[in-house]
Amino acid sequence: MKDIIIMSNRELHRVEILQKLIDKRLIEPEAAEQLGLSVRQIRRLKKAYKANGAKGVVSKKRGKPSNHKYPDAVKKLSLAYIQEYYIDFKPTFACEKLSENHDLFISRETLRKWMIDAGLWIPKNLRLKRAYQPRNRRECFGELIQIDGSPHDWFEGRGPKCTLLVYIDDATGKLMECRFVKSESTFNYFDSTRRYLEKHGKPVAFYSDKHSVFRTNKTGELGGDGVTQFGRALTELNIDIICANTPQAKGRVERANRTLQDRLIKEMRLMNISDAEQGNKFLPGFMAKFNEKFGKEPVNSKNMHRELLPHEDLNEVFSWQEKRTLSKNLTLQYDKVLYLIEDTLDNRSLARNKVTVFDYFDGTIKIKFNNRELAYRIFDKIQKVDQGEIVSNKRLGAVLNFIKEKQDKIDEKRSTSSPSRQHLGEVSTAVIRNASKRIKQLSN
């Protein structure tokens, strides 16, 4: 049985040239030029071909392990660490953690191949392809800031679920502000946006989805202008708010959320972070590493952020503001509480005028007319409390006081109006005696 020799195309080409050289149809310099080798190398190959035939041209390393191959012990140890600590890590991130935490310095592509062979990673060519609609980045830093909230089990059951508010620059892809909060509420966005402005300045525009914090779907709300409290605050600061038609349109922040749900979760797992307070302390360092690794240089080096103006008081801007009409008695109702404006000569002329109620983040209430603060006192207008009524925390104290007063009145009324058994007995005896006397009189 003849031996089967496996040869590459390059080796087959060498056999052809060497055969022509032996047949005197080529000279050594011409053969060296065609194969891209030196004359000395051609002589060596010619000698091997004459001695062993085509087998002499085949590489002696074929079928043998590479001299640069990692030892099997390193491969087994690496896969063991991945299965124990980094089972859901991607190859690049797992490679970084192996070098940082375990002093295993392995090529990223080598680790990727090991993970694919071990079934720990599925390569992209085996996944379902997704279609992407391209959009060029903005040219300048601070020109467009994409914002979004990502509700997720960020602490993997070690703590309560919460939402991560993410602010990312469209031109550079850098994280500008991140904050763990309970939910996507107006006051939480107020707080995060204020932190952003104090740190970076005012951008040209924010780019968000159609969440109710950013956009009202029904005209007639908040006085009929269709503007939310967040939109009103940005208008006062001369910042535009743009709402994307679909989540895919703001893909920059959506892809950042997916990356954060992968990397940030695992980083916090390694640091044993289990609540939002610890997470918020960890975020600045993580953001710096994230921006250093994934940040891009803008096309235009101009910074479009603007400084806050002296008259722009963020405490006033980021407060909940609603218009109310003063009654002829200088009263107004807000959040089921009746407010009595101080009766002064200046305030009497404000009857039937619109005033603004400022509800601050700390629960403080101020009432103003043309930027003039009005003194007031609270008269809680509660006439009825039903069983199981939903009560705001702002009214809880007044509701409890009202319930207590009502119960005290009922108990007092019952105690005074309900006669004792002894008293009832005396009354009954007297009635019977009077009735007997009246009967005798009538009979006579």
C-alpha positions, 0 to 999 in steps of 0.5 A: 500500500502506497503512503499518502502524503498531505501537501499544501499548495505551496509545497506542490509548487515547490515540487514542480519547480524542483522537478524542472530544476532536476530536468535542467529546464531551470537553473538555480537562480531562476528557481530561487526567484520563482519560489522567493528563496535564496540559492542556498535554500534551493540547493537544500531542497533539491538535495532533500527532494532527490533523497526522499522524493516529495516527502522531503519537501513536506514540513517536518513540523506538520502534525506536531504541536507548535513551539509557542503552544501553551501548556495543557496545565495552563489551559485547564487552569484557565477554563477552571477559573472561567467556569468558577468565577467568569462563566458568563464573561465574554472572552475579552473581559475574561482574558482581562480578569485572568491577567488581573486576578490570577496572573494568567497572561493569555492571548485573547484569541487563544482564550476565545478558541479555548472557550468555543471548544469547551462550549463556554462561548458561541462565536458571532458567525453562529448567532442570528444576524441583526440589522443595524441602521447606521447613523454618524456620531455628532461632531462635537463633545456636548452637542447631544447627550443620550439619556435613558433609564435601565431597570434591571436586577443589577445586584443579582439578588444580593439587593433590591432591583433598581434602575440605572440612569445613564447619560452618554455623549453621542460624539465620544461614547463616554459615560457622562453621568450614571446613578442608581435610583429606585425608579425613573421618576421626575425628581430622580432625573432632576437630581441626576441632571443637576449633577451633570450640569454642575460637573460638565455644564449645559449641553446643546440637547438631550436625546431620550425616549418617549417616557412620561418624564420627557413627553406628555402623550395627552395634551391638556396636562399640566395646564394644557401646554403638553410640557412635562416638568423635566421639559419645563426645567430644560426650557428655563436652562435653554437646553433642548429635549429631543424624543426618539421615535423608537428605542433603536434610534438612540442605539448609542445608549441602548448598546451602552446599557447592554455593555453595563448589564454585562461588565458593571454587574460582574465588576460589582459581583467581584467587589461584593456590592449589594445595594444602590448606595455602595453602587453609586460610590463604585460608579465614578471609578468604573466610569473612568475605566469604561471611558478610557477603554471605549471612549472615542475622540470627537471629529471636532475638538470644540466643547459645546457645553455652556456654563451656567448663568448666574441667575440660573438657580438649579434649586428653583429650576429643578423643583416641581412647579404648578400653577394655582388660582387664589380664591377670593379668600386667599386660599389654594389647594395643592396635593389635597392640602389647603394653603391659606395665604397671609392676609396683608394689604399687598396680598389682598390684591392677588385674589383670583390671580395665578400663583406658582407652587414650588415643590422641592426635592426635600419636601419644602413648599413655597408659593410665589407670585412674580418671583415674590414669595408669599407667606402662608399657613396650612389648613388641611381640608379633610372632611372624610377618610374612607377605609383603605383610602390611598393617602400620600405621605405628605398628608399622613400626619394630618389624616392620622390627627383627623382620625384620632379626633373623630374617634375621640368624639365618637367615644365621648358621644357614646359615653354621654348618651348611653345610660348605665343599667342602674339608671335604666332600671330607675327610669323604668320603675318611675315610668311604671309607678306614674302609669299606675297612678294614671290608671287609678285616676281614670278608673275613679 
